[in-house]
Every structure is written in structure tokens, then in C-alpha cells.
Amino acid sequence: MPENQLAIGGQAVIEGVLMRSQTAWAVAVRTPDHKIIIQKKDEIPWTKRYKILGLPIVRGAATLVETMLLGIKAINYSTNQSLPDPKEKLSKNELIFSLLVSFAVAILLFIVTPAFIFASLKGLGINTILLNLIEGTIRLSIFLIFLLAISFMPDMRRVFEYHGAEHLAVHLYDKVKDKNQLTIAACRQFNTQHPSCGTSFIMVVLVVSVIVFSFLGRPDLLARVGLKLLLLPLVAGIAYEIIRVARRPNAPFFFKILVAPGMWLQLITTRNPSDDQIEVALAALKEVI
């Protein structure tokens, strides 16, 4: 598949959308006075700038880290631009603190808690493979409960709508490749699910982690938590390669099966956007192509 068909990615932010290409990124945000403001920067991804970071598996971990850092920057910008009162703007320190708390909670929920249950059950003589399946099921259940819980929050529903708008815009670009054909009406022919979505990526990560973590044996709690954290880049790299293949129109059926649960889960993490939200997504997209 031509590389340019894999080059566009995006992310929903607060009242806006981040889009990234192989040459630039842009954040478009709808302000309280209903205008669209855009922050853009010409920037080549790490995997293109540094040859070693473009290697298979390695590029997945590198892309994940770079995407997280760019996402933090985009969320900070979009949050501050969407606030009606400039005095309420989020400071850099406040953002860093909130993100650190979020990461700590994520590690507690998705790494420490399943590992604790694993350690508690291993004394019962349960087979190691079965233990890993139980741990993986618990991790997946926590993730699903978390998504369902936040989906009832009005602010998150807005983010999920912008997430849907981002997908519609990327779907259209994948098909037409012509800036002049990127219209709201043309976006409406697609659904809000996309195989390269972060939701699909997380689901594949959860599946791959069960397989990779099965090779850890039965270490104690602290050792298991530490090893799982060290192996996360490998798990992310494998998941990234699976998503790359699954996105291709002629992808083998096996890869389509692997990303199918993530596609179903997007019924929660994406919502049907308004025309105004699609307009924002297209504004960001047009800046990077």
C-alpha cells in the first residue's frame, strides 16, 4: 500500500481535532464564539527523521511516545482555547500534574490490579496460561467498565463526537486524496469506525499483552509489575504492526479478525458528529495535506 495512504492520523481533543501527516501536524478548535482557530507546525515524525526509530516493532513504540507527547500539547492548547473565560486557562504545571495523576491511575488499574489478582491466584495451583487469560480478562473488563462510565459524561460525549468527525475526515481522505473534495457532505457517506483508531490499537495491545506476558512465568507481584512495564514498548510495537496491516484494503482475514473487537468498541468511543464538528476535523486535515 502506498505510504501516503498510511500517513494521515488524528486525535480528538477538547472541542477540536488534531491531525498529523508525514510533514506537519495541526490542531483545529471551535472557540466559544463559534470560530475555528488552528495551530499548525511543520514537523517530520520521529520514525522518518531517525532511521533506527523506523524499524518494525521499534516504530510502534516510538510512534506511541511521540503521539502521546503531541496529544498532551494538543489537549493543553484545545482546552485553553475552548474556555469561555481566559482567566480560567490551564497552566502548564496544572496540565502536567493532571496527566501524571492520570498515568498513575492507569498503571494502577491496568497493570498493578491485574498483577495483584494474578499473584493472589497463583497459589491455587492454576495453570500459568489460564492465569494469564484470567488476568487479561480482568484487564479488559476494567477497560470496558472505564469506557462505559466516561461515556455518560457530557464532556466526554463531545470528545467522542469529535472522534467520530476525525474518523469521517480520514476515511474521506483515504478515498479521494483531493483537497477540493473534502466536504462535509462527502464525509457523511462513511461510518465513524476506522481500523487504525486508537481504540482498536488498545484492544490489540490487550490481546498481545496476554500472549507476551505469558512468557513471564509466575514471578512475585513487584517483579511482575516491573517486567510488564518494561515489556510495554514491545507489546505496543507488535500491536502497531498488526494495525498497519489490518488497515490495508487487501489485509489478510486473520488481521481483520484481530482488530474487529476494537471496531466494535468504537461504537462507544465514537459518536455521530454534527456538521460543525466535521467542519473542524476537515479544517485540521486540510492544513496537513
C-alpha positions in Angstrom: 0.0 0.0 0.0 1.4 3.5 -0.9 2.9 5.1 2.2 0.8 8.3 1.7 -2.3 6.2 2.4 -0.9 5.4 5.8 0.3 8.9 6.5 -2.8 10.6 8.0 -3.7 10.1 11.6 -5.7 12.1 14.1 -7.0 12.5 17.6 -10.0 14.2 19.2 -9.2 16.9 21.7 -11.4 19.3 23.7 -13.8 20.9 21.2 -11.4 20.1 18.3 -9.3 17.7 16.3 -5.6 17.1 15.9 -4.4 15.8 12.5 -0.9 14.6 11.7 0.7 13.8 8.3 4.3 12.9 7.3 5.2 16.6 7.1 3.1 18.5 9.6 0.5 18.5 12.4 -2.4 20.8 13.1 -5.0 21.3 15.8 -8.3 22.9 14.9 -10.5 24.1 17.8 -14.0 25.6 17.9 -13.9 28.6 20.2 -16.8 29.7 22.4 -17.6 32.4 19.8 -18.0 29.6 17.2 -14.9 30.5 15.2 -12.3 27.8 14.2 -8.7 28.6 15.2 -5.8 26.5 14.1 -2.3 25.8 15.4 0.0 24.2 12.9 3.6 23.2 12.8 5.7 21.6 10.0 7.3 18.6 11.6 8.5 15.3 10.4 7.7 12.3 12.6 10.5 10.6 14.6 10.2 7.4 12.5 11.1 9.4 9.4 13.8 11.6 11.0 15.7 8.8 12.7 16.3 5.6 10.7 16.5 3.3 13.8 13.1 4.5 15.0 11.6 3.5 11.7 12.4 -0.2 12.1 9.5 -2.6 12.5 8.3 -3.0 16.2 10.6 -0.1 17.2 8.4 2.3 15.2 5.3 1.3 17.1 6.8 2.2 20.5 8.4 5.4 19.0 5.1 6.5 17.4 3.2 5.8 20.6 5.5 8.0 22.7 5.6 10.8 20.1 1.8 10.7 19.7 1.3 10.9 23.5 3.6 14.0 23.7 1.9 15.7 20.8 -1.5 14.8 22.2 -0.6 16.4 25.5 0.4 19.6 23.7 -2.8 19.5 21.6 -5.1 18.9 24.6 -3.5 21.8 26.5 -4.0 24.1 23.5 -7.6 23.0 22.8 -8.6 23.2 26.5 -7.3 26.7 26.9 -8.9 27.9 23.6 -12.3 26.4 24.3 -12.6 28.0 27.7 -15.0 31.0 27.7 -13.0 32.9 30.4 -9.3 33.5 29.5 -8.6 33.7 33.3 -9.5 30.0 33.6 -6.8 28.8 31.3 -4.9 25.7 32.4 -1.3 26.3 33.3 1.5 24.0 32.1 2.1 22.8 35.6 -1.6 22.0 36.2 -1.7 20.1 33.0 1.5 18.1 33.9 0.1 17.3 37.3 -3.2 16.1 36.0 -1.5 13.9 33.4 0.8 12.4 36.0 -2.2 11.6 38.1 -3.9 10.1 35.1 -0.9 7.9 34.2 -0.6 6.7 37.8 -4.3 5.8 37.9 -3.9 3.9 34.5 -0.9 2.0 35.8 -2.8 1.1 39.0 -5.9 0.0 37.1 -4.4 -1.8 34.1 -1.1 -3.1 35.4 -1.0 -3.3 39.2 -4.5 -4.5 39.9 -4.5 -7.4 37.4 -1.0 -8.4 38.5 -2.2 -8.4 42.2 -5.0 -10.7 41.3 -2.6 -12.9 39.3 -0.3 -13.1 42.4 -3.3 -13.9 44.6 -4.5 -16.8 42.4 -1.1 -18.4 41.5 -1.0 -20.2 44.9 -4.2 -22.1 44.0 -2.3 -24.3 41.5 -4.0 -22.8 38.4 -2.2 -23.3 35.1 0.0 -20.4 34.1 -1.7 -20.0 30.7 -5.1 -20.0 32.4 -3.9 -17.4 34.9 -2.8 -15.1 32.1 -6.1 -15.5 30.4 -7.9 -14.6 33.7 -5.6 -11.6 34.2 -6.2 -10.5 30.6 -9.9 -10.8 31.0 -9.8 -8.7 34.2 -7.7 -6.0 32.4 -10.2 -6.0 29.5 -13.2 -5.8 31.9 -11.7 -2.8 33.7 -11.1 -1.1 30.4 -14.7 -1.7 29.2 -16.2 -0.5 32.5 -14.0 2.6 32.4 -15.1 3.4 28.8 -18.8 2.8 29.6 -18.5 5.0 32.7 -16.9 8.0 31.0 -19.3 7.7 28.0 -22.1 9.1 30.3 -20.1 12.3 30.9 -21.4 15.2 28.8 -17.8 16.5 28.1 -16.6 13.1 27.0 -19.6 12.6 24.7 -18.5 15.8 23.0 -15.0 14.4 22.6 -16.4 11.1 21.2 -18.3 13.2 18.7 -15.2 14.9 17.6 -13.5 11.5 17.5 -16.2 10.4 15.0 -15.6 13.6 13.0 -11.9 12.8 12.8 -12.6 9.3 11.5 -15.0 10.6 8.9 -12.4 13.1 7.6 -9.7 10.4 7.5 -12.0 8.0 5.7 -12.7 10.6 3.1 -9.1 11.5 2.6 -8.2 7.8 2.2 -10.7 7.6 -0.6 -10.3 10.8 -2.6 -6.8 12.3 -1.9 -8.1 15.6 -3.3 -8.3 18.6 -1.0 -11.1 20.1 -3.0 -13.3 17.1 -2.5 -13.0 17.2 1.3 -16.5 18.3 2.1 -19.0 17.8 5.0 -21.5 16.1 2.7 -18.9 13.7 1.3 -17.9 12.7 4.8 -21.4 11.6 5.6 -21.1 8.5 3.3 -18.8 6.8 5.9 -19.3 5.5 9.3 -17.4 6.6 12.4 -15.4 3.4 12.8 -11.8 3.1 11.5 -9.3 0.2 11.8 -6.3 2.4 12.7 -8.2 4.1 15.6 -6.5 4.3 19.0 -9.4 2.3 20.4 -8.6 -0.6 18.1 -4.9 -0.2 19.0 -5.6 -0.5 22.7 -7.7 -3.6 22.1 -4.9 -5.2 20.1 -2.5 -4.2 22.9 -4.7 -6.0 25.4 -4.7 -9.2 23.3 -1.0 -9.1 22.5 -0.1 -8.5 26.2 -1.8 -11.7 27.2 0.5 -13.6 24.9 3.7 -11.7 25.7 3.1 -11.7 29.5 2.5 -15.5 29.4 6.3 -15.9 28.9 7.0 -14.1 32.3 6.2 -17.3 34.3 5.0 -16.8 37.8 7.1 -14.0 39.4 6.1 -12.2 42.6 3.9 -9.1 42.4 6.6 -6.4 42.2 8.7 -8.3 39.7 5.6 -8.9 37.5 4.6 -5.3 37.6 8.2 -4.2 36.7 8.5 -6.7 33.9 5.2 -5.7 32.4 6.1 -2.1 32.3 9.4 -2.9 30.7 7.7 -5.0 28.0 5.1 -2.4 27.2 7.2 -1.0 24.3 7.4 -4.4 22.8 3.7 -5.0 23.2 2.9 -1.6 21.6 5.3 -2.3 18.7 3.7 -5.6 17.9 0.2 -4.1 18.1 1.2 -1.2 15.9 2.4 -3.7 13.1 -0.9 -5.5 13.3 -2.8 -2.3 12.9 -0.7 -1.3 10.0 -1.5 -4.5 8.2 -5.2 -4.5 9.2 -5.7 -1.0 7.7 -4.8 -2.2 4.2 -7.8 -2.9 1.9 -6.3 -6.3 1.0 -5.3 -7.3 4.5 -5.5 -11.0 5.4 -8.7 -12.0 7.1 -6.8 -13.0 10.3 -5.7 -9.4 10.8 -9.3 -8.2 10.2 -10.4 -10.6 13.0 -7.8 -9.2 15.4 -9.0 -5.6 15.0 -12.7 -6.5 14.9 -13.2 -6.1 18.7 -11.7 -2.6 18.5 -14.0 -1.7 15.7 -17.0 -2.8 17.8 -15.7 -0.9 20.8 -15.7 2.3 18.6 -19.5 2.2 18.9 -18.7 3.6 22.4 -15.7 5.8 21.7 -17.1 7.5 18.6 -20.4 9.2 18.1 -22.2 10.7 15.1 -20.8 14.3 14.9 -22.6 17.4 13.9 -21.7 19.3 10.7 -19.9 21.9 12.8 -17.7 19.2 14.3 -16.9 17.7 10.9 -16.0 21.2 9.7 -13.4 21.4 12.4 -11.9 18.0 11.5 -11.7 18.9 7.9 -10.1 22.3 8.7 -7.3 20.4 10.6 -6.9 17.8 7.8 -6.6 20.4 5.1 -3.7 22.1 7.0 -1.6 19.0 6.9 -2.1 17.7 3.3 
